[in-house]
Amino acid sequence: MPGIVIVGAQWGDEGKGKATDLIGSRMDYVARFNGGNNAGHTVVVGDQTYALHLLPSGIIHPRLTPVIGNGVVIDPEALLSEIDGLQARGVDCSKLKISEAAHIIAPFHRRLDKVSERFLGSHKIGTTGRGIGPAYVDKVNRVGIRVHDLFNAAHLRNKVEASLHQKNLMLEKIYDLPPVDIDQTVDELLKAAERLKPYVANTSLLLNEALDAGKSVLFEGGQATMLDVDHGTYPFVTSSNCTSGGACTGTGVGPAKIDRVIGVAKAYVTRVGQGPFPTELENESGEWLRKHGHEFGVTTGRPRRCGWFDALVSRYATQVNGLTDIVLTKLDVLTGLESIPVCVAYDVTMADGSTARVDHMPTDQAEFTSAKPVYQEFPGWSEDIQGARSFDEFPAKAKDYVHRLEDLSGCRISAIGSGAGRGQIVSLRSLVD
């Protein structure tokens, strides 16, 4: 049985939760491998909508074992609140496993996130203020607090003191703010530890043993390719590796056990936060997409920036992730448009001031920021596709649009979202076999 990775192929909010939910019914484990509660997945089951943040989307399936891997940063308060909310709605979370090596987002990480973002002024990144970045900074600086640290009070206090030594000086001397109380912080973390302990496990061992025994594992990423700290639109990125390689480092499973990499992409593009976005539509077309696509953040509620499909971004995602398949979502949103533009190239300003036309993602961020989209127009369709159960039932122009996106992306499109509901997805080929 396979190890399958699902990643966002744009800037996030592509519908990874829907894709994970579709595939999850045939898997044994689903493992989240990066990010924190700055991510959000929406899963619609019947008339019920579930907004998930830290928990893997597959938790809705009772047969699955959901896993939070070591690459995730965990806010205990947020996680326990999410568990309580799901259990109150009848979703069993007792099978959840949390990596003992995952890092903790402490209350002071949230505080620092908001303070530092505010002081950046016009250079702000557009973070959610949930402490994800500062927690990853501590991880890299080797002063982070890991889940297993929560179960030894003396050890935990030493870790908190080490983490706050420099931060409290910075809060007092640079930001003119009161220091973080160490005792209060330790007490809050110890209180959360009591409830988290039943879920904690050596998840790397768990997942490897499962794969070796012929079980199937779905590796679910938060955020998306263009927000990857190494391969995204730096510095307007998240603090972790959202690309497929992060599935290995974020769970402790080697790459030889990954059989398939599925990218999820909208039939158009959205982005939240700051940063360059070549196809962004700051006009009536952008408002139309936002309204018809219900483009507001699951986690933040922020209106998403909207734009036409960007083939250069899609090809880049295929390249850096090694995509084997694409799940194309929200195709139904485009119904009713007479013509649909697709970005097929950029005109960029080079360092010497000249303009060049490129058909690939510039790695120079100054060039990418200057990029102007070059569009090719495709005919739209008026027929409602939400009731379609096979690709043959799509109108000809919708099928032509899908085939063209497939050619431009350099990767086969294996499933298409035709509506928000759980069953509104059309499979062109199996994503599991």
Backbone torsions as a table, in degrees:
resi	resn	phi	psi	omega
1	MET	NA	155.8	-167.5
2	PRO	-90.4	161.1	162.7
3	GLY	-104.7	119.6	-174.7
4	ILE	-121.8	132.8	177.3
5	VAL	-105.5	135.8	172.5
6	ILE	-116.3	127.4	178.8
7	VAL	-133.1	155.0	171.6
8	GLY	-76.5	135.6	-175.2
9	ALA	-101.7	7.5	178.6
10	GLN	-132.5	-127.1	-180.0
11	TRP	-104.5	15.2	179.9
12	GLY	106.2	171.0	178.8
13	ASP	61.7	29.7	-177.0
14	GLU	-82.4	-13.4	-176.5
15	GLY	106.0	32.2	-179.6
16	LYS	-62.2	-32.7	179.2
17	GLY	-61.9	-40.2	179.3
18	LYS	-65.3	-43.3	179.6
19	ALA	-65.8	-41.9	178.8
20	THR	-63.9	-41.0	179.5
21	ASP	-63.3	-39.4	179.1
22	LEU	-62.3	-49.3	-176.4
23	ILE	-76.9	-31.0	-174.2
24	GLY	-58.7	-27.7	-178.6
25	SER	-64.0	-14.9	-179.0
26	ARG	-114.6	10.6	-178.2
27	MET	-110.7	169.6	178.4
28	ASP	-104.2	-34.3	-179.7
29	TYR	-132.8	149.3	169.3
30	VAL	-131.0	126.7	-172.8
31	ALA	-123.0	121.1	173.1
32	ARG	-80.2	132.9	-171.7
33	PHE	-119.1	-3.7	-179.3
34	ASN	-156.5	171.1	173.3
35	GLY	76.7	-170.9	179.6
36	GLY	-141.3	-149.4	-178.9
37	ASN	-85.4	21.8	168.0
38	ASN	-86.3	-8.9	177.6
39	ALA	-92.6	164.1	177.3
40	GLY	-154.3	132.8	176.2
41	HIS	-123.7	137.9	176.6
42	THR	-109.7	128.1	176.2
43	VAL	-122.8	126.1	179.1
44	VAL	-106.4	121.2	178.4
45	VAL	-123.5	107.9	-175.6
46	GLY	61.5	-124.2	177.7
47	ASP	-97.2	12.6	-179.8
48	GLN	-105.9	133.4	176.8
49	THR	-115.5	128.0	179.9
50	TYR	-114.1	123.0	175.5
51	ALA	-101.6	113.2	-175.8
52	LEU	-109.4	146.0	-175.1
53	HIS	-125.5	-58.8	176.9
54	LEU	-99.4	-33.2	-177.3
55	LEU	-73.5	140.7	175.8
56	PRO	-60.7	144.5	-177.4
57	SER	-59.8	-30.7	-177.6
58	GLY	-68.1	-3.1	-179.2
59	ILE	-64.2	-18.6	179.1
60	ILE	-68.9	-25.7	179.1
61	HIS	-82.6	118.6	-176.3
62	PRO	-65.5	-22.5	-177.2
63	ARG	-82.8	-15.9	-175.8
64	LEU	-83.9	149.1	167.8
65	THR	-99.1	112.0	179.7
66	PRO	-84.7	140.1	-175.9
67	VAL	-131.5	135.9	170.8
68	ILE	-106.8	114.1	-172.3
69	GLY	-80.5	174.2	-177.4
70	ASN	-66.5	-19.6	-179.4
71	GLY	-79.5	-6.6	-179.9
72	VAL	-88.4	145.0	170.0
73	VAL	-103.4	130.4	-167.5
74	ILE	-114.0	122.4	169.4
75	ASP	-90.1	107.7	-175.3
76	PRO	-56.5	-40.7	-179.4
77	GLU	-62.7	-45.2	-179.1
78	ALA	-66.5	-41.4	-178.9
79	LEU	-65.5	-46.3	-179.1
80	LEU	-65.4	-35.3	176.6
81	SER	-64.9	-39.8	179.0
82	GLU	-67.3	-41.9	177.3
83	ILE	-61.3	-46.3	-179.1
84	ASP	-61.1	-40.7	-178.9
85	GLY	-64.7	-41.3	179.1
86	LEU	-69.7	-42.7	-178.7
87	GLN	-65.9	-31.5	176.4
88	ALA	-66.0	-22.1	178.8
89	ARG	-98.6	9.9	174.8
90	GLY	90.7	11.0	178.4
91	VAL	-92.1	123.2	-178.5
92	ASP	-78.7	121.0	179.8
93	CYS	-109.9	10.5	-173.0
94	SER	-66.8	-22.4	-178.6
95	LYS	-84.5	-4.7	-177.8
96	LEU	-57.8	135.8	174.8
97	LYS	-121.4	133.2	-178.6
98	ILE	-118.0	130.9	-179.6
99	SER	-63.4	131.2	176.5
100	GLU	-68.8	-14.2	-179.3
101	ALA	-99.2	-0.2	177.5
102	ALA	-68.2	149.4	-179.2
103	HIS	-89.6	151.3	-175.6
104	ILE	-98.6	138.0	167.9
105	ILE	-92.0	111.1	178.6
106	ALA	-87.9	163.7	179.3
107	PRO	-54.5	-34.2	-178.2
108	PHE	-70.9	-22.5	175.5
109	HIS	-66.7	-41.0	177.1
110	ARG	-62.4	-42.5	-179.4
111	ARG	-62.2	-46.7	-179.3
112	LEU	-65.2	-36.9	179.8
113	ASP	-59.1	-47.4	-177.7
114	LYS	-69.2	-40.6	-179.0
115	VAL	-65.9	-49.0	-176.7
116	SER	-65.9	-37.5	178.2
117	GLU	-64.2	-40.4	179.7
118	ARG	-64.1	-38.7	-177.3
119	PHE	-76.1	-15.0	176.6
120	LEU	-72.0	-21.0	177.4
121	GLY	59.6	-124.7	-177.6
122	SER	-69.5	-11.0	180.0
123	HIS	-97.8	12.6	-176.6
124	LYS	-62.4	153.0	-176.7
125	ILE	-87.5	-29.0	-176.8
126	GLY	92.1	38.8	-179.6
127	THR	-72.7	167.8	177.7
128	THR	-83.2	-7.5	179.7
129	GLY	73.9	19.2	-176.0
130	ARG	-96.9	7.8	173.9
131	GLY	87.4	7.6	-176.2
132	ILE	-64.6	-51.1	-178.9
133	GLY	-57.5	-53.5	178.3
134	PRO	-58.3	-33.3	177.8
135	ALA	-67.1	-41.5	177.0
136	TYR	-68.7	-33.3	175.6
137	VAL	-60.5	-45.7	178.4
138	ASP	-62.9	-36.8	177.9
139	LYS	-60.1	-47.7	-178.9
140	VAL	-70.5	-33.3	178.5
141	ASN	-78.6	-2.9	177.1
142	ARG	65.1	32.3	172.7
143	VAL	-123.9	21.3	-178.4
144	GLY	-76.7	161.2	177.6
145	ILE	-107.1	123.2	-179.8
146	ARG	-102.0	163.9	-175.2
147	VAL	-55.4	-43.1	-177.1
148	HIS	-66.5	-19.0	177.4
149	ASP	-68.6	-20.2	-175.6
150	LEU	-70.5	-15.8	-171.4
151	PHE	-102.8	13.6	174.9
152	ASN	-137.5	102.5	-170.8
153	ALA	-58.3	-44.3	-178.5
154	ALA	-66.7	-42.8	178.9
155	HIS	-64.5	-41.3	179.7
156	LEU	-61.8	-42.6	-179.5
157	ARG	-61.8	-42.1	177.4
158	ASN	-60.2	-40.2	-179.6
159	LYS	-67.1	-41.3	178.8
160	VAL	-65.4	-42.7	178.4
161	GLU	-60.8	-44.1	-179.8
162	ALA	-63.6	-40.1	-178.7
163	SER	-69.8	-34.4	-174.9
164	LEU	-90.9	-10.5	-176.4
165	HIS	-53.1	-53.0	-178.8
166	GLN	-79.2	-35.7	-175.7
167	LYS	-64.3	-40.8	-179.8
168	ASN	-66.6	-37.3	174.5
169	LEU	-61.5	-41.6	-179.8
170	MET	-66.3	-43.4	179.0
171	LEU	-60.5	-41.8	-178.0
172	GLU	-76.3	-48.3	-170.9
173	LYS	-84.2	-33.4	-176.5
174	ILE	-98.2	-47.1	-175.0
175	TYR	-95.6	-5.5	179.4
176	ASP	56.4	46.1	-179.1
177	LEU	-123.7	156.4	179.0
178	PRO	-66.9	150.8	-179.9
179	PRO	-72.2	163.8	176.5
180	VAL	-79.3	134.7	179.3
181	ASP	-78.2	118.7	-175.8
182	ILE	-66.8	-46.0	-177.9
183	ASP	-61.0	-44.3	-179.6
184	GLN	-62.6	-41.4	179.6
185	THR	-62.5	-46.1	179.9
186	VAL	-62.0	-43.2	-179.5
187	ASP	-61.7	-42.5	179.9
188	GLU	-63.4	-41.3	-178.9
189	LEU	-70.8	-38.5	178.3
190	LEU	-65.4	-37.0	178.0
191	LYS	-62.9	-42.8	178.4
192	ALA	-66.9	-33.3	-177.0
193	ALA	-59.5	-36.1	-178.6
194	GLU	-59.1	-38.8	-178.5
195	ARG	-83.8	-27.6	-178.0
196	LEU	-78.6	-27.9	-169.8
197	LYS	-53.1	-41.3	-178.5
198	PRO	-62.4	-19.7	-177.1
199	TYR	-92.2	-13.4	-168.8
200	VAL	-79.7	137.6	-178.2
201	ALA	-155.1	168.4	170.3
202	ASN	-82.1	87.6	-171.2
203	THR	-73.3	-26.0	175.3
204	SER	-62.8	-47.1	177.4
205	LEU	-62.8	-43.9	-179.2
206	LEU	-57.4	-48.8	-176.6
207	LEU	-70.5	-40.1	178.9
208	ASN	-65.2	-41.4	178.0
209	GLU	-65.4	-36.4	178.7
210	ALA	-64.4	-46.6	179.6
211	LEU	-65.0	-40.3	178.9
212	ASP	-64.6	-26.6	-179.4
213	ALA	-89.1	5.5	178.3
214	GLY	88.4	9.8	176.3
215	LYS	-79.9	162.1	-179.8
216	SER	-107.2	141.6	-178.4
217	VAL	-129.3	130.1	174.6
218	LEU	-104.5	121.7	-179.6
219	PHE	-98.4	118.1	-172.9
220	GLU	-110.7	123.9	179.5
221	GLY	-96.0	150.0	170.7
222	GLY	-93.9	164.1	-177.1
223	GLN	55.9	-140.7	-173.5
224	ALA	-166.0	172.6	-174.7
225	THR	-50.7	-48.6	-174.2
226	MET	-75.8	-0.7	174.3
227	LEU	-110.0	5.7	178.9
228	ASP	-64.0	136.7	-175.1
229	VAL	-63.5	-26.3	178.4
230	ASP	-97.8	-37.7	-170.1
231	HIS	-112.9	2.6	-179.0
232	GLY	-93.2	-166.4	-177.1
233	THR	-83.3	66.3	-177.8
234	TYR	-59.5	136.3	9.4
235	PRO	-91.1	4.5	-178.0
236	PHE	-86.1	67.6	-174.4
237	VAL	-137.5	176.1	172.0
238	THR	-88.1	-171.4	-171.7
239	SER	-105.1	13.3	-177.0
240	SER	-138.0	174.2	177.7
241	ASN	-89.5	108.9	-177.9
242	CYS	-92.0	-10.9	-178.8
243	THR	-78.7	172.8	-170.4
244	SER	-59.9	-30.6	177.7
245	GLY	-60.7	-27.4	178.1
246	GLY	-65.7	-20.6	178.2
247	ALA	-64.1	-34.5	-179.6
248	CYS	-76.7	-51.6	-179.0
249	THR	-68.4	-28.1	-176.2
250	GLY	-87.1	-2.4	177.8
251	THR	-133.7	-14.8	-176.9
252	GLY	78.5	28.2	175.5
253	VAL	-112.7	130.9	-176.5
254	GLY	-72.1	155.8	-176.2
255	PRO	-63.8	-25.0	-179.9
256	ALA	-66.2	-14.7	-180.0
257	LYS	-96.0	4.5	176.5
258	ILE	-97.1	122.4	-177.0
259	ASP	-101.0	-24.8	-172.1
260	ARG	-151.2	144.2	176.9
261	VAL	-127.3	116.0	-176.0
262	ILE	-107.9	124.6	175.8
263	GLY	-99.4	139.1	177.9
264	VAL	-109.1	127.6	-178.2
265	ALA	-137.8	141.1	172.3
266	LYS	-76.3	160.8	176.3
267	ALA	-75.6	-3.6	168.7
268	TYR	-138.7	-161.2	-177.3
269	VAL	-135.8	144.5	172.0
270	THR	-133.1	162.2	176.5
271	ARG	-152.7	147.6	171.5
272	VAL	-119.7	160.0	-179.9
273	GLY	79.5	-170.1	-177.0
274	GLN	-84.5	170.7	173.7
275	GLY	118.3	159.8	-177.7
276	PRO	-65.9	147.4	-176.1
277	PHE	-155.5	87.1	-169.8
278	PRO	-54.9	-37.7	-174.5
279	THR	-96.2	13.1	-178.3
280	GLU	-58.1	139.3	-178.5
281	LEU	-113.2	101.5	178.0
282	GLU	-96.3	57.0	-175.6
283	ASN	-153.7	-165.1	-178.3
284	GLU	-63.5	-33.1	178.8
285	SER	-65.0	-40.5	176.9
286	GLY	-64.0	-40.8	177.5
287	GLU	-65.4	-36.7	178.9
288	TRP	-62.7	-46.6	178.1
289	LEU	-62.8	-41.9	-179.2
290	ARG	-63.4	-42.7	-178.9
291	LYS	-68.6	-49.9	-175.7
292	HIS	-73.4	-27.2	179.5
293	GLY	-94.9	-0.3	-178.5
294	HIS	52.5	53.9	-171.8
295	GLU	-90.0	81.8	174.7
296	PHE	-135.8	139.3	-172.1
297	GLY	-60.2	136.4	177.2
298	VAL	-65.3	-40.7	-176.0
299	THR	-85.6	-41.7	-171.9
300	THR	-105.4	-23.2	-174.0
301	GLY	78.1	2.6	-178.7
302	ARG	-68.8	141.0	172.7
303	PRO	-61.6	135.2	178.3
304	ARG	-86.3	144.0	171.7
305	ARG	-73.9	137.2	-173.5
306	CYS	-122.5	146.1	178.3
307	GLY	-157.1	173.1	179.6
308	TRP	-74.4	161.9	179.4
309	PHE	-57.3	134.8	-178.3
310	ASP	-113.2	107.0	-176.6
311	ALA	-69.0	-27.2	179.5
312	LEU	-69.3	-40.7	175.8
313	VAL	-62.8	-42.1	-178.7
314	SER	-65.6	-42.7	177.3
315	ARG	-64.2	-38.8	179.7
316	TYR	-63.9	-42.7	178.3
317	ALA	-62.6	-39.8	176.5
318	THR	-60.1	-41.2	-177.4
319	GLN	-67.6	-54.9	-170.5
320	VAL	-77.3	-21.4	178.3
321	ASN	-96.3	-16.6	-171.9
322	GLY	65.9	44.5	-175.4
323	LEU	-60.1	138.2	172.5
324	THR	-103.4	-23.5	-177.1
325	ASP	-150.0	154.7	172.0
326	ILE	-122.9	136.7	168.1
327	VAL	-103.0	115.7	-178.1
328	LEU	-95.5	119.0	-176.2
329	THR	-107.6	162.4	173.4
330	LYS	59.0	30.7	175.4
331	LEU	-61.9	-32.1	-179.1
332	ASP	-62.5	-25.5	-179.2
333	VAL	-61.4	-30.0	-176.0
334	LEU	-80.8	-8.1	179.5
335	THR	-58.1	132.8	178.7
336	GLY	103.9	-11.0	177.9
337	LEU	-82.9	134.8	178.4
338	GLU	-72.2	-35.5	-178.4
339	SER	-142.9	142.1	-177.6
340	ILE	-123.7	113.0	177.1
341	PRO	-76.0	145.1	173.2
342	VAL	-131.4	130.8	179.3
343	CYS	-75.8	122.2	-177.7
344	VAL	-115.3	-6.8	179.1
345	ALA	-165.5	167.2	173.6
346	TYR	-121.7	147.7	162.3
347	ASP	-101.4	116.9	-175.6
348	VAL	-118.6	151.6	176.7
349	THR	-91.8	121.5	-178.0
350	MET	-82.8	170.5	-177.2
351	ALA	-59.5	-30.3	-179.5
352	ASP	-87.3	5.6	178.0
353	GLY	92.4	-9.3	179.3
354	SER	-77.1	164.3	178.6
355	THR	-110.6	135.2	179.1
356	ALA	-131.3	144.2	175.3
357	ARG	-95.4	127.7	-177.8
358	VAL	-126.6	151.6	177.3
359	ASP	-116.9	22.9	178.6
360	HIS	-138.9	162.3	179.3
361	MET	-69.1	121.6	174.9
362	PRO	-68.9	136.2	175.2
363	THR	-84.9	-22.1	175.1
364	ASP	-75.0	116.7	-174.5
365	GLN	-68.7	-26.8	174.7
366	ALA	-64.5	-41.3	177.4
367	GLU	-65.7	-43.5	-178.1
368	PHE	-64.8	-37.5	179.0
369	THR	-64.5	-30.2	-179.3
370	SER	-85.3	-5.5	-170.2
371	ALA	-62.7	132.1	174.0
372	LYS	-112.4	128.9	-174.9
373	PRO	-70.8	141.7	171.8
374	VAL	-108.3	118.9	-171.7
375	TYR	-102.5	149.0	166.4
376	GLN	-118.9	133.0	-176.3
377	GLU	-92.2	138.0	176.1
378	PHE	-122.8	141.6	-179.8
379	PRO	-66.3	139.3	178.9
380	GLY	-89.9	-172.0	-178.4
381	TRP	-140.9	156.5	-178.6
382	SER	-111.6	-14.9	-177.6
383	GLU	-70.5	137.9	177.8
384	ASP	-71.1	127.5	-178.9
385	ILE	-106.4	2.2	-174.4
386	GLN	-65.7	-23.4	179.4
387	GLY	-92.8	-0.2	-177.5
388	ALA	-67.4	138.5	177.4
389	ARG	-117.6	-3.6	174.9
390	SER	-146.4	158.6	-178.6
391	PHE	-64.2	-30.9	179.4
392	ASP	-63.0	-24.0	-179.5
393	GLU	-81.1	-9.2	178.2
394	PHE	-72.1	149.4	173.0
395	PRO	-64.3	153.4	-173.9
396	ALA	-56.2	-40.6	-176.5
397	LYS	-69.8	-32.5	175.7
398	ALA	-67.4	-41.0	177.8
399	LYS	-64.6	-39.6	178.2
400	ASP	-62.6	-40.5	179.1
401	TYR	-61.6	-45.1	179.3
402	VAL	-61.8	-46.2	-179.1
403	HIS	-62.0	-37.0	-179.8
404	ARG	-70.0	-39.7	177.0
405	LEU	-64.0	-36.1	177.5
406	GLU	-62.1	-46.3	179.3
407	ASP	-63.1	-43.5	-176.8
408	LEU	-70.0	-30.3	-177.3
409	SER	-82.4	-20.8	-177.4
410	GLY	72.1	24.6	-179.6
411	CYS	-151.8	143.7	-178.7
412	ARG	-70.1	143.3	173.7
413	ILE	-94.8	117.0	-171.8
414	SER	-105.3	-13.1	177.5
415	ALA	-155.0	151.0	-175.9
416	ILE	-134.0	127.7	174.3
417	GLY	-80.2	122.7	-177.2
418	SER	-113.0	12.3	179.8
419	GLY	172.0	174.7	-175.1
420	ALA	-80.2	-22.1	-175.0
421	GLY	-68.9	160.0	-177.3
422	ARG	-58.9	-37.8	-177.7
423	GLY	-89.1	-2.2	-175.9
424	GLN	-88.7	65.2	175.5
425	ILE	-145.0	132.1	-175.5
426	VAL	-105.9	123.2	-179.3
427	SER	-94.5	129.2	174.3
428	LEU	-93.2	-28.1	176.7
429	ARG	-158.2	160.9	-178.0
430	SER	-68.4	140.6	177.7
431	LEU	-97.7	0.6	-175.5
432	VAL	-114.1	-43.7	-175.2
433	ASP	-66.0	NA	NA
